[in-house]
Amino acid sequence: MRTILLSGIVAAIGMLSASPTQPAEPGPGKQVEQELTTSDQGTIPYLLYLPTNYDSATHRWPLMLFLHGRGESYGPLSIVKRWGPPRFIDHGDNYPFIVVSPQCPGDASWPQPKEQALLIALLDHIVKDYRVDTNRVYLTGLSMGGFGSWRLAADHPERFAAVVPISGGGNVNDADKLKDLPIWVWHGTADPTVPFRRSAEMVEAIKKAGSTTIRFTTLEHIGHNCWEGAYATPALYQWMLKQTISGRKHN
């Protein structure tokens, strides 16, 4: 088993089968399918991964909330493993995070109010039931998940130690809400689906609002799926783990 902070991740992995997995109880080193039903908002299915030494250690763990793109809305929950951290976990990589990867239905979108409320309910549920270090909760997403990450971070900046929106876009009027939050933005300059300017405008607006922590990685001549390179970069996770809510002003 490889440890993500000690070795690189192989970026070119075969496409994941969309066949459903058997339900399993959460356990160290496993990524299992779960579902949360709330009394007022509805139901949200999600993948849950616990670090390999979750049971052998008594400390609290950083949490990564990953939001998939539009293409992973259609099909069984297992299709969420197609990209990003769930993909690498499925192929044997060990993450030093609790990783939560929910699925958005095809007739909805992550930035919509109902889905945003479900994400917060899910976050509250995981924090309640697992040993989460609430000082180190990280948010990331690609494409539609990038848009959802911008929205969730702007509405709840106090909940996250850092945010990584990839190939997405947000509302420049949210810049003041986001200026104190460590953000690492990724976008391909040749993106034909979500224009590169959507990320560039957000970065510029947040800098103008006074941010000294925002980072922007532009991938020259790369199209929409620049997340392949982003999530295969060990430095991204190393950077995440350095960010804390309590130490935000010192990042």
Backbone bond lengths (Angstrom), bond angles and torsions (degrees), N, CA, C in turn:
res aa  C-N    CA-C-N  psi(-1)  N-CA   C-N-CA  omega(-1)  CA-C   N-CA-C  phi
1 M - - - 1.454 - - 1.526 109.72 -
2 R 1.288 117.33 131.10 1.458 120.90 -177.46 1.513 110.20 -91.19
3 T 1.292 117.69 146.86 1.458 121.99 174.92 1.505 108.17 -100.89
4 I 1.313 116.54 128.31 1.464 120.48 -168.30 1.509 113.41 -64.82
5 L 1.353 117.60 -29.39 1.462 118.83 -177.55 1.521 111.95 -85.50
6 L 1.330 116.87 -5.68 1.452 118.99 -178.49 1.514 112.68 -109.72
7 S 1.293 116.58 -13.75 1.453 118.65 -179.42 1.513 110.12 -145.55
8 G 1.321 116.68 154.26 1.465 120.82 178.52 1.511 111.25 -70.70
9 I 1.310 114.95 163.18 1.464 120.33 178.73 1.513 107.98 -104.80
10 V 1.300 116.04 136.84 1.458 120.09 177.65 1.520 108.46 -72.62
11 A 1.333 115.72 118.98 1.468 119.82 -173.92 1.519 112.46 -76.51
12 A 1.347 116.99 -34.32 1.467 118.92 -174.74 1.515 109.68 -93.65
13 I 1.337 116.01 95.07 1.459 122.26 178.37 1.513 107.52 -118.35
14 G 1.325 117.42 141.45 1.460 121.03 -178.96 1.513 112.46 -57.18
15 M 1.309 116.88 153.50 1.451 122.29 -179.01 1.523 110.14 -61.99
16 L 1.320 115.72 140.41 1.444 122.36 -177.11 1.515 111.81 -78.18
17 S 1.315 117.04 139.01 1.456 120.95 173.36 1.514 109.81 -67.32
18 A 1.312 116.79 140.97 1.449 121.34 -178.39 1.525 112.68 -90.08
19 S 1.332 118.30 11.03 1.455 120.10 -179.45 1.518 110.42 -70.25
20 P 1.346 118.61 142.71 1.455 121.22 -176.21 1.519 112.05 -68.48
21 T 1.339 116.27 151.15 1.450 121.29 177.22 1.519 109.23 -97.24
22 Q 1.345 116.00 160.65 1.447 120.44 177.18 1.524 109.47 -74.30
23 P 1.336 118.07 138.72 1.470 120.13 177.38 1.519 110.20 -58.53
24 A 1.305 116.25 144.44 1.462 120.59 -179.59 1.518 108.99 -147.28
25 E 1.319 115.18 154.58 1.454 120.25 176.48 1.527 109.51 -76.14
26 P 1.336 117.61 143.35 1.465 119.55 176.43 1.521 110.60 -58.87
27 G 1.325 115.83 141.68 1.449 121.24 178.61 1.507 110.45 -162.39
28 P 1.318 118.89 160.54 1.459 122.42 -178.44 1.522 112.46 -55.78
29 G 1.319 116.18 132.41 1.453 121.60 176.30 1.507 114.68 77.85
30 K 1.333 117.90 6.42 1.456 120.79 -178.88 1.531 110.44 -114.49
31 Q 1.325 115.83 146.87 1.461 122.44 171.72 1.527 106.47 -112.83
32 V 1.327 116.40 113.28 1.464 119.81 -171.78 1.524 111.07 -123.92
33 E 1.314 115.13 156.46 1.457 121.37 179.38 1.530 110.42 -84.25
34 Q 1.331 114.92 133.67 1.455 121.69 -179.48 1.525 108.78 -136.73
35 E 1.320 116.42 171.90 1.459 121.04 177.52 1.520 109.31 -149.32
36 L 1.320 116.59 135.91 1.460 122.10 177.45 1.520 108.57 -115.63
37 T 1.324 116.23 127.16 1.456 122.20 174.51 1.523 108.05 -113.13
38 T 1.318 116.18 125.12 1.459 120.72 179.37 1.526 109.33 -102.78
39 S 1.315 115.87 161.51 1.462 120.20 -176.60 1.518 112.81 -72.99
40 D 1.330 116.98 -23.64 1.464 118.66 -173.76 1.525 114.73 -125.34
41 Q 1.318 118.44 -22.48 1.462 120.08 -172.86 1.528 114.15 -101.13
42 G 1.329 117.10 -28.21 1.453 118.46 -178.67 1.516 112.31 125.11
43 T 1.323 115.51 -149.06 1.459 121.96 -174.77 1.520 110.27 -124.28
44 I 1.339 115.32 140.90 1.457 119.63 176.59 1.534 109.17 -135.38
45 P 1.338 117.81 118.10 1.466 120.83 175.37 1.529 109.64 -81.23
46 Y 1.331 116.45 151.02 1.461 118.70 -179.04 1.522 110.75 -157.69
47 L 1.324 114.68 156.08 1.451 122.34 170.47 1.520 108.40 -93.89
48 L 1.324 115.93 138.57 1.466 121.14 179.24 1.517 109.18 -125.09
49 Y 1.336 115.62 128.71 1.459 121.80 176.92 1.523 108.57 -122.36
50 L 1.345 115.73 131.40 1.458 122.37 173.64 1.525 108.99 -110.56
51 P 1.337 118.50 138.09 1.474 120.62 179.81 1.530 111.93 -56.13
52 T 1.316 115.58 156.35 1.463 120.83 -174.10 1.526 112.92 -60.90
53 N 1.313 118.42 -32.32 1.465 120.45 -179.86 1.523 111.86 -106.54
54 Y 1.333 116.00 29.27 1.468 120.56 -179.81 1.526 111.38 -57.87
55 D 1.328 117.98 -43.70 1.459 121.07 -176.54 1.518 113.43 -78.29
56 S 1.329 116.84 -28.27 1.466 119.62 -175.69 1.520 112.86 -83.40
57 A 1.328 117.04 -10.85 1.460 121.38 178.87 1.527 108.80 -115.29
58 T 1.323 116.06 146.90 1.466 119.74 -177.06 1.524 112.66 -100.51
59 H 1.322 117.58 -5.33 1.456 119.50 -176.94 1.529 110.91 -76.60
60 R 1.316 115.94 169.59 1.462 121.93 177.03 1.521 110.01 -88.05
61 W 1.334 115.81 150.79 1.458 121.88 -171.25 1.525 112.06 -111.32
62 P 1.329 116.82 144.77 1.468 119.08 171.03 1.520 109.94 -63.74
63 L 1.317 116.01 152.47 1.464 122.15 -177.91 1.519 109.98 -122.55
64 M 1.327 116.53 136.05 1.458 122.31 174.32 1.524 109.05 -116.22
65 L 1.324 116.59 122.24 1.460 122.55 175.01 1.521 107.26 -100.37
66 F 1.345 116.28 117.48 1.459 122.33 -176.84 1.521 110.38 -110.47
67 L 1.356 116.15 128.89 1.459 122.39 179.37 1.527 109.65 -111.37
68 H 1.313 116.76 119.96 1.456 122.71 -177.12 1.526 111.66 -75.41
69 G 1.329 115.98 176.88 1.459 122.55 178.13 1.519 112.37 -94.36
70 R 1.338 115.78 178.70 1.461 121.44 -175.74 1.527 113.19 -57.34
71 G 1.325 117.23 -39.10 1.455 120.14 -175.97 1.511 114.11 -61.36
72 E 1.333 118.03 -23.18 1.456 121.70 -177.47 1.532 112.20 -92.83
73 S 1.349 116.29 7.55 1.461 120.20 175.19 1.526 111.54 -79.92
74 Y 1.331 115.80 -21.30 1.464 121.09 -172.83 1.513 110.02 -105.29
75 G 1.324 116.19 113.19 1.451 120.22 -179.53 1.509 110.94 125.37
76 P 1.332 116.33 -177.35 1.461 120.26 179.92 1.524 111.34 -68.14
77 L 1.318 115.86 165.12 1.462 121.28 -179.55 1.525 112.08 -56.27
78 S 1.317 117.23 -31.25 1.464 120.49 -178.14 1.524 113.04 -61.15
79 I 1.335 118.23 -19.80 1.468 120.25 -179.32 1.529 111.65 -68.51
80 V 1.340 116.41 -17.37 1.468 120.15 176.61 1.526 110.78 -63.39
81 K 1.332 117.12 -19.84 1.468 121.18 177.29 1.527 112.66 -75.65
82 R 1.304 117.23 3.74 1.466 120.30 -175.53 1.525 112.26 -66.99
83 W 1.317 117.80 -34.84 1.468 121.75 -175.63 1.528 110.32 -137.74
84 G 1.319 114.59 165.24 1.456 121.46 169.76 1.519 114.56 70.59
85 P 1.334 117.04 -161.74 1.469 121.00 -177.82 1.526 114.08 -53.91
86 P 1.360 120.67 -40.43 1.474 117.69 179.34 1.523 112.70 -59.93
87 R 1.320 116.37 -33.15 1.467 120.75 178.82 1.520 111.02 -65.41
88 F 1.329 116.08 -47.14 1.460 119.58 -177.76 1.526 111.52 -68.49
89 I 1.327 116.57 -37.27 1.460 119.99 175.96 1.524 110.16 -61.55
90 D 1.315 116.37 -42.89 1.463 121.36 -178.97 1.520 111.79 -63.10
91 H 1.340 115.90 -23.86 1.465 119.90 -179.44 1.531 112.15 -102.72
92 G 1.339 116.99 15.64 1.461 119.47 167.99 1.501 117.39 107.09
93 D 1.326 119.28 -0.53 1.462 119.66 179.07 1.521 110.61 -77.17
94 N 1.331 115.72 142.17 1.458 122.33 176.95 1.520 109.55 -97.38
95 Y 1.295 117.59 129.93 1.459 122.03 178.12 1.526 109.77 -110.82
96 P 1.313 117.70 139.62 1.465 121.02 177.04 1.530 111.74 -85.86
97 F 1.326 116.59 31.72 1.445 124.23 179.39 1.527 109.24 -129.55
98 I 1.315 116.53 154.22 1.458 120.78 155.32 1.524 104.73 -76.48
99 V 1.326 117.98 125.79 1.463 121.50 -176.87 1.527 108.96 -114.64
100 V 1.327 115.63 123.04 1.460 122.38 -179.64 1.523 107.97 -116.82
101 S 1.343 115.96 122.42 1.465 121.65 -174.35 1.524 109.67 -127.97
102 P 1.335 118.35 88.78 1.459 121.07 -178.71 1.527 112.00 -76.84
103 Q 1.344 115.01 165.34 1.458 120.76 177.08 1.527 110.18 -116.97
104 C 1.339 114.99 130.74 1.461 122.81 177.07 1.529 108.71 -91.59
105 P 1.336 119.22 133.69 1.472 119.89 178.16 1.519 112.22 -67.28
106 G 1.314 116.19 157.22 1.460 121.35 -175.61 1.511 114.59 -65.89
107 D 1.331 117.58 -22.87 1.463 120.20 -179.82 1.521 112.46 -94.53
108 A 1.338 116.49 13.29 1.467 121.36 179.51 1.522 108.72 -132.67
109 S 1.317 116.08 -176.72 1.460 121.77 179.66 1.522 108.12 -149.26
110 W 1.322 117.31 144.93 1.461 120.60 -177.37 1.526 114.10 -54.89
111 P 1.330 121.37 -37.79 1.475 119.08 -178.23 1.529 114.47 -73.28
112 Q 1.327 118.50 -10.42 1.456 120.41 -177.51 1.528 111.13 -68.43
113 P 1.334 117.24 147.37 1.474 120.75 -175.26 1.533 114.56 -54.55
114 K 1.335 117.84 -42.32 1.460 119.02 -178.72 1.520 111.03 -63.33
115 E 1.334 117.15 -44.58 1.466 120.10 -179.57 1.523 110.94 -66.98
116 Q 1.314 116.82 -36.99 1.467 120.33 177.03 1.528 110.46 -62.50
117 A 1.323 116.67 -41.89 1.464 120.37 178.90 1.529 110.68 -64.96
118 L 1.326 116.73 -39.23 1.458 120.32 177.68 1.525 111.53 -64.49
119 L 1.325 117.04 -37.91 1.460 120.40 178.27 1.524 111.34 -63.47
120 I 1.319 117.25 -41.57 1.459 120.41 178.27 1.532 110.01 -67.28
121 A 1.335 117.08 -40.06 1.465 120.02 176.84 1.526 110.65 -61.86
122 L 1.336 116.42 -40.58 1.457 120.83 178.22 1.524 110.93 -64.88
123 L 1.310 116.10 -44.35 1.460 120.45 178.06 1.530 110.74 -59.25
124 D 1.322 116.92 -45.43 1.467 121.14 178.28 1.530 110.84 -60.75
125 H 1.320 116.45 -40.69 1.470 121.32 179.98 1.529 111.17 -63.00
126 I 1.315 117.11 -46.35 1.466 120.73 -178.88 1.530 110.56 -65.17
127 V 1.329 116.38 -42.18 1.466 120.15 179.21 1.528 110.51 -61.93
128 K 1.319 116.94 -37.22 1.469 121.85 -178.79 1.522 111.74 -71.08
129 D 1.323 117.38 -40.30 1.463 120.99 -170.37 1.522 114.95 -96.22
130 Y 1.326 118.14 -12.84 1.458 120.57 -177.22 1.528 109.97 -130.27
131 R 1.325 114.88 164.29 1.460 119.88 -176.78 1.525 109.81 -82.40
132 V 1.318 115.74 81.04 1.454 122.85 -177.24 1.523 110.03 -98.17
133 D 1.316 115.55 133.67 1.459 121.71 171.19 1.525 106.81 -82.47
134 T 1.308 117.95 100.29 1.464 121.29 -175.54 1.521 112.52 -69.35
135 N 1.317 116.91 -8.69 1.463 120.99 174.67 1.525 111.83 -81.63
136 R 1.353 115.74 -12.17 1.472 121.19 -177.30 1.530 109.94 -134.79
137 V 1.319 115.27 69.15 1.461 121.93 175.65 1.529 107.37 -109.91
138 Y 1.328 117.29 124.86 1.458 122.70 -173.42 1.529 109.97 -118.12
139 L 1.311 114.73 144.99 1.464 122.60 -176.90 1.515 109.50 -123.27
140 T 1.322 116.98 131.11 1.454 120.32 177.01 1.520 109.58 -149.61
141 G 1.327 116.23 154.09 1.451 120.45 178.49 1.509 110.53 -165.51
142 L 1.336 115.06 159.42 1.460 120.46 -178.81 1.524 110.59 -120.60
143 S 1.327 116.42 141.67 1.456 123.51 178.28 1.525 110.38 54.37
144 M 1.334 120.49 -115.71 1.462 120.66 175.92 1.526 110.40 -55.09
145 G 1.320 116.37 -35.88 1.457 120.42 176.47 1.516 112.78 -68.41
146 G 1.344 116.48 -27.66 1.461 119.98 173.33 1.520 110.84 -67.02
147 F 1.335 116.23 -43.38 1.468 120.43 175.77 1.535 110.42 -61.94
148 G 1.339 115.59 -42.29 1.454 119.47 179.02 1.513 112.72 -64.95
149 S 1.333 116.59 -34.96 1.463 121.09 178.26 1.523 111.36 -66.47
150 W 1.329 116.42 -44.47 1.471 119.43 176.79 1.530 110.58 -58.08
151 R 1.347 116.99 -44.04 1.467 120.91 -177.01 1.529 111.20 -66.38
152 L 1.331 115.96 -47.31 1.458 120.04 -177.49 1.524 111.57 -65.83
153 A 1.320 116.61 -39.05 1.466 120.60 179.35 1.524 111.32 -66.43
154 A 1.330 117.42 -40.23 1.461 120.84 -179.36 1.527 111.42 -66.99
155 D 1.335 116.60 -36.52 1.462 120.32 -178.18 1.523 113.41 -83.49
156 H 1.331 116.43 -21.78 1.468 120.14 -177.47 1.531 111.00 -138.79
157 P 1.317 118.72 54.88 1.474 119.10 -176.27 1.523 112.77 -63.15
158 E 1.319 116.66 -23.71 1.464 120.29 -178.57 1.529 112.61 -71.86
159 R 1.332 117.77 -13.88 1.464 121.14 -176.55 1.519 113.24 -88.22
160 F 1.328 117.69 -14.81 1.461 120.10 -170.10 1.528 112.61 -122.41
161 A 1.334 114.45 140.97 1.459 120.66 176.18 1.514 111.35 -84.79
162 A 1.350 117.10 -25.34 1.461 122.04 179.33 1.517 109.03 -165.67
163 V 1.335 115.17 156.46 1.459 121.58 -179.11 1.525 108.82 -134.55
164 V 1.355 115.75 139.89 1.464 121.33 179.40 1.530 108.41 -128.82
165 P 1.342 118.68 90.84 1.466 121.31 176.39 1.535 109.79 -87.80
166 I 1.322 116.12 130.77 1.458 121.46 -176.35 1.530 109.49 -122.47
167 S 1.330 116.23 127.04 1.476 122.40 177.12 1.524 112.12 53.76
168 G 1.320 116.09 39.66 1.456 120.63 -179.34 1.512 112.11 -126.00
169 G 1.310 115.03 -157.89 1.456 121.13 179.24 1.510 109.71 -167.26
170 G 1.321 115.38 156.98 1.456 120.22 -179.38 1.513 111.07 -136.32
171 N 1.316 115.93 -160.91 1.454 123.63 -179.87 1.526 108.60 -105.70
172 V 1.316 117.47 118.42 1.464 120.18 -176.90 1.526 111.51 -62.54
173 N 1.323 117.52 -20.47 1.466 120.32 177.52 1.518 112.84 -70.64
174 D 1.332 116.51 -9.26 1.467 121.29 177.14 1.525 112.29 -88.93
175 A 1.318 117.68 1.77 1.461 120.98 -171.96 1.524 112.70 -55.19
176 D 1.321 117.60 -40.93 1.464 119.99 -177.40 1.524 111.74 -66.07
177 K 1.343 116.48 -31.62 1.460 120.54 178.36 1.526 111.46 -71.27
178 L 1.318 116.28 -24.71 1.464 121.74 -171.90 1.522 113.80 -102.79
179 K 1.311 117.68 -6.47 1.464 120.72 -168.53 1.525 114.07 -65.00
180 D 1.341 118.15 -25.96 1.464 120.36 -178.88 1.525 112.87 -96.63
181 L 1.314 116.68 2.35 1.459 121.32 -176.15 1.525 110.44 -97.89
182 P 1.331 118.55 126.13 1.466 119.53 174.67 1.530 110.48 -62.38
183 I 1.327 116.12 122.54 1.456 122.05 -177.12 1.523 108.38 -132.55
184 W 1.322 115.24 134.76 1.467 120.59 174.37 1.525 106.58 -120.96
185 V 1.308 116.72 109.43 1.465 123.66 -176.78 1.528 109.41 -97.17
186 W 1.351 115.94 139.19 1.461 122.45 176.79 1.529 108.53 -127.89
187 H 1.336 116.18 138.12 1.464 119.49 176.60 1.532 109.21 -160.92
188 G 1.322 116.03 140.67 1.455 121.39 175.50 1.516 110.61 -84.62
189 T 1.316 116.58 137.00 1.471 119.76 -176.76 1.518 112.53 -69.73
190 A 1.330 118.11 -19.63 1.465 121.14 -178.48 1.528 112.08 -105.55
191 D 1.314 116.40 26.39 1.465 121.50 -177.96 1.528 110.33 -67.54
192 P 1.342 118.81 116.27 1.456 121.24 -179.92 1.528 113.04 -89.48
193 T 1.315 117.34 -7.92 1.464 122.00 -174.68 1.524 112.04 -98.69
194 V 1.317 116.13 -53.97 1.465 122.31 173.92 1.526 106.65 -116.48
195 P 1.314 118.49 110.66 1.465 120.33 -174.95 1.527 112.60 -54.75
196 F 1.312 115.64 140.17 1.461 122.80 178.34 1.526 111.71 -52.07
197 R 1.316 116.36 -34.34 1.473 120.02 -177.07 1.526 112.22 -61.96
198 R 1.347 118.31 -23.38 1.464 119.92 -179.84 1.528 111.03 -61.67
199 S 1.322 116.26 -40.73 1.466 119.79 175.63 1.518 111.24 -76.24
200 A 1.330 116.85 -41.97 1.469 120.84 -178.11 1.525 111.20 -59.28
201 E 1.327 116.88 -40.87 1.459 120.85 179.80 1.528 111.58 -65.73
202 M 1.320 116.52 -39.11 1.461 119.52 178.22 1.521 111.22 -64.96
203 V 1.323 115.80 -44.73 1.463 119.86 -179.61 1.525 110.63 -61.57
204 E 1.323 117.18 -45.12 1.458 120.89 -179.35 1.525 111.29 -63.61
205 A 1.314 117.19 -42.55 1.465 120.96 -179.19 1.529 111.10 -64.80
206 I 1.321 116.93 -40.45 1.459 120.64 -179.10 1.522 110.81 -69.97
207 K 1.316 117.27 -37.32 1.464 120.28 175.05 1.523 110.32 -62.84
208 K 1.334 117.22 -42.95 1.462 120.92 179.55 1.526 111.51 -64.46
209 A 1.326 116.04 -28.70 1.462 120.11 178.62 1.527 111.97 -75.55
210 G 1.342 116.62 -11.17 1.455 120.22 175.11 1.509 116.09 118.09
211 S 1.327 118.52 6.80 1.455 120.43 -178.82 1.527 111.99 -67.13
212 T 1.321 115.13 137.71 1.462 121.06 172.64 1.527 110.52 -117.56
213 T 1.330 116.71 5.65 1.466 120.46 -174.77 1.522 113.57 -112.45
214 I 1.319 118.24 -13.20 1.466 119.39 -174.73 1.523 110.94 -70.92
215 R 1.336 116.07 139.77 1.457 123.46 178.15 1.521 108.32 -123.05
216 F 1.329 115.96 149.45 1.465 120.19 -178.28 1.516 109.00 -138.73
217 T 1.325 116.33 114.53 1.458 121.47 175.89 1.520 108.62 -104.12
218 T 1.324 116.17 115.66 1.460 121.51 177.42 1.520 108.28 -102.34
219 L 1.318 115.79 129.97 1.459 120.91 -180.00 1.523 108.27 -102.95
220 E 1.321 115.77 105.49 1.454 121.84 -175.01 1.531 111.19 -64.41
221 H 1.324 114.65 133.30 1.476 123.02 175.94 1.534 113.00 64.25
222 I 1.334 117.58 15.84 1.461 121.28 178.55 1.527 108.68 -101.70
223 G 1.325 116.16 141.44 1.452 121.23 -177.37 1.518 113.19 -86.01
224 H 1.332 115.55 -149.32 1.458 120.77 -170.35 1.519 113.26 -64.69
225 N 1.326 117.67 -37.44 1.464 119.52 -173.34 1.523 112.74 -85.70
226 C 1.311 116.62 45.99 1.465 119.24 177.18 1.529 111.29 -66.88
227 W 1.344 116.91 -9.65 1.469 119.70 178.01 1.514 112.45 -63.94
228 E 1.340 117.67 -22.11 1.463 118.54 177.20 1.522 110.59 -59.17
229 G 1.333 115.68 -44.38 1.449 119.88 178.37 1.517 112.59 -73.38
230 A 1.328 116.18 -38.88 1.465 120.18 -177.05 1.526 111.60 -62.12
231 Y 1.324 116.76 -52.20 1.456 120.00 -175.82 1.527 112.98 -75.41
232 A 1.321 117.34 -9.95 1.465 121.09 175.19 1.527 111.99 -94.57
233 T 1.327 116.99 12.60 1.460 122.19 -177.08 1.522 110.06 -103.70
234 P 1.326 119.74 106.32 1.468 120.95 -179.36 1.528 113.28 -55.92
235 A 1.340 117.46 -33.02 1.463 120.27 -179.08 1.524 112.46 -60.81
236 L 1.333 117.05 -27.06 1.460 120.13 178.48 1.523 110.53 -62.18
237 Y 1.322 117.50 -45.70 1.455 121.65 -178.05 1.527 111.23 -73.59
238 Q 1.321 116.15 -34.43 1.458 119.82 175.31 1.523 110.26 -62.01
239 W 1.335 116.38 -42.60 1.465 121.38 177.62 1.524 110.49 -62.92
240 M 1.330 117.04 -45.60 1.470 120.30 179.06 1.525 110.68 -53.01
241 L 1.311 115.73 -50.70 1.456 120.29 -173.43 1.527 113.43 -65.46
242 K 1.318 117.20 -16.43 1.467 120.82 175.94 1.522 112.47 -82.55
243 Q 1.328 116.57 -14.50 1.461 120.53 -175.76 1.535 109.76 -91.62
244 T 1.316 115.33 134.66 1.452 121.76 175.56 1.521 109.04 -135.48
245 I 1.314 115.84 154.01 1.464 119.47 177.67 1.528 109.37 -67.15
246 S 1.327 117.06 -43.26 1.471 120.46 -177.57 1.519 112.33 -66.40
247 G 1.341 117.02 -29.93 1.461 120.86 -177.96 1.498 113.99 -100.90
248 R 1.324 117.29 17.01 1.474 122.18 -171.80 1.509 112.75 -53.25
249 K 1.309 119.09 -41.81 1.466 121.74 -175.76 1.519 112.02 -70.69
250 H 1.328 117.51 -11.12 1.466 120.11 -175.62 1.510 113.64 -108.42
251 N 1.341 117.97 6.66 1.462 120.88 -179.26 1.523 111.87 -76.09
